[in-house]
Amino acid sequence: MDVTETKLKELEVRPILTQHFVSHFTNHVEPTLVVKILAQNVIMLLDTEAHVSVLPKKLITNTISITEKGHAQRHVKIFGGEEVALDGPILLDIVICGVHLVHPFFYVDAEIPAIGGYDLLRAAHIVIDTESAEVWSKHPDVVNQSSIPENVLAAVQT
């Protein structure tokens, strides 16, 4: 057997399997990704320092009506120690990294990005890879699904 035959024998064709739906940040500057909230694509900032998830009120009221009387307020401190009152929470459908959840969101009448706080990251079992600017979920509902079609094959050396 010559070297070429040996190298060909060492290669096998195997299916590529992955355990996660990998999502990429929208850019490499900040940890934002596209999620689906209220059946619309929304760019969400992932913030591990935020205890709760917060949406701009306009995002919610463009799709559904909310009553001011039915929701409590939560006071949180923002940068610089200033205290802000958030309305809510309100339960909303969200799809993040292949996980569909009904999650409590607070909201504020201000021009802010949608913020996925630690509460959402924990509920969806989110893993953030800052080096590759990717996120995925280890949630049991998606962990055994493949994000690559089964008929995709790769040559790997054994």
PELINRA-V9671 format. One record per residue. PSI is psi in degrees with one decimal (NA if undefined). OMEGA is omega in whole degrees, -180 to 180 (none if undefined). NEAR is the number of other ideal C-beta (glycine too) atoms within 10 Angstrom. Layout:
PSI/OMEGA/NEAR  PSI/OMEGA/NEAR
This chain:
132.3/179/7  178.1/-176/6  -40.4/-179/7  -44.2/179/8  -39.5/179/9  -45.4/-180/9  -39.9/178/10  -36.9/179/10  -31.0/-179/10  -22.0/-179/11  133.3/174/11  154.8/176/11  122.1/-178/8  151.8/176/11  144.6/175/12  126.4/179/13  144.4/174/11  151.7/-179/11  -1.9/-171/14  152.8/166/19  104.8/-177/19  128.6/175/17  144.7/-180/19  146.4/173/12  152.3/179/19  -21.6/173/15  171.4/-178/10  5.2/-177/10  -37.8/-177/8  153.3/-178/12  75.4/178/18  145.6/175/17  164.3/180/21  126.0/175/14  171.5/177/21  117.9/178/14  131.0/-179/22  40.8/177/14  21.7/176/8  145.5/178/10  131.5/-177/10  135.1/173/17  123.2/-176/13  134.9/174/23  124.2/177/17  122.2/-175/22  101.9/-178/18  -14.6/178/13  -16.1/178/7  126.3/-179/19  -31.2/-178/13  161.6/178/19  137.3/-173/27  136.9/178/27  152.6/171/25  138.0/-178/18  -37.7/-178/18  -36.4/179/12  -38.5/-179/18  -48.1/-174/19  -15.5/174/12  -19.7/-176/10  -42.7/-178/11  161.1/176/9  141.4/179/6  144.8/178/14  136.0/-179/6  -31.2/-176/6  -28.3/-173/5  -5.4/-175/9  140.6/178/15  -175.4/175/10  151.2/175/11  131.0/180/15  128.0/180/8  154.8/176/17  136.1/179/9  -173.6/-179/10  137.3/179/6  -0.2/177/5  1.4/179/6  140.2/-180/8  135.8/-179/8  142.1/177/14  124.0/176/11  140.3/174/19  156.7/177/20  -166.1/13/23  162.8/174/18  135.2/-179/16  124.7/-178/11  149.8/174/20  135.8/174/12  142.2/171/24  119.1/-180/16  123.0/180/26  40.7/178/22  -2.1/-180/18  128.5/175/23  122.1/-179/13  157.2/163/16  116.9/-170/9  144.9/177/20  124.4/177/14  138.0/169/25  164.3/-180/25  158.0/-178/24  144.4/180/17  75.0/-179/10  161.0/177/10  90.0/179/7  159.8/173/17  158.8/171/16  130.5/-176/19  120.5/173/19  106.8/-177/32  -179.2/-178/21  -32.3/179/16  -42.3/179/17  -43.2/180/24  -39.5/179/20  -43.3/-179/10  -36.2/-178/19  1.6/179/26  47.0/-175/16  136.3/174/22  130.5/-179/14  123.3/176/15  98.1/-176/11  -30.7/-179/10  -45.0/-179/5  0.3/-179/11  47.1/-180/18  153.3/174/16  152.7/175/24  171.0/-179/23  140.2/173/24  19.9/-179/14  139.5/-178/19  -24.1/180/9  -20.3/-178/13  -10.1/-171/19  -27.5/-178/15  6.1/178/8  149.9/178/11  137.0/177/14  3.9/178/16  135.9/-180/12  146.9/-176/8  -24.7/-177/9  5.9/176/6  126.7/-177/10  156.6/178/11  149.0/174/10  124.7/179/10  146.5/-179/11  133.6/178/7  NA/none/7
